[in-house]
Amino acid sequence: MSDDGLLEVRDLNKYFGGVTAVDGFDMTVERNSITGLIGPNGAGKTTVFRTISGFHDPDGGKVVFDGEEITGKPVYEIVEAGITRTFQEARTFPEMTVFENLLVGKTGHRGEKLLPTTAGPKAYAEDERAAVEHADQLLGYMELAEKRDQRADRLAVGERKLLEIARALMTNPDLILLDEPMAGLPSDLTTDIVDYIERIREERDQTFLIVEHDMDTIMNICDSITVMEAGQTIASGTPEEVRNDERVVEAYLGEESA
């Protein structure tokens, strides 16, 4: 891994019965970058995401994050290491308020762990106060403060996307995996989400790995792109390099379904 490398995936394999979903996949995500992961439907992108984030155990290969191997670790350990993710359909808690949804995303509260009794309620209160302050700060940052006490199921689709990104930020991650953040959004809201992602990267030194089918978005927002086909890496490079790669044109960009 290079000095700037944050995530490295090498020779990753994942099988489901007799189906090979990921077949020797390789990818590197540089620190403070916005990296895209693209490919035709069924290429294995979602499986890669789920394997990196601990939802699947790999059948081979290695995942290294910030110099530490995290291959096959459970979800909570991967979150503690500094990786969190969003989902294609924003998974909010509909009957909770926007503010409560953020608090759910907070990890590392001492009240959640077995501690010596000397820690006491004061320590727990300090953690709770810090979580509340962090949530309110993020609500302001994501321009959701006016929605603080509104139920999440009353948010517009774009606001739900922002809420899920804000909840991911509650864990203070080093890397956020965004699964089709533009899915279901009209073009004006897509522009808004792109602006937020770029702003978060610049102002918070955040690293993103994005799976997305909107090629205009991917080509405009990403520093580098990795392309998958049939579970394998077929190309990796800058948007311009990927756009002009004949293998990519044949496998993905040239497909009507893409």
Beta strands, then each sheet from edge to edge (+ up, - down):
strand 1: 5-16
strand 2: 19-30
strand 3: 34-38
strand 4: 60-65
strand 5: 68-69
strand 6: 83-85
strand 7: 175-179
strand 8: 207-211
strand 9: 224-229
strand 10: 232-237
sheet 1: 2+ 1- 4+ 5-
sheet 2: 6+ 7+ 8+ 3+ 9+ 10-
end
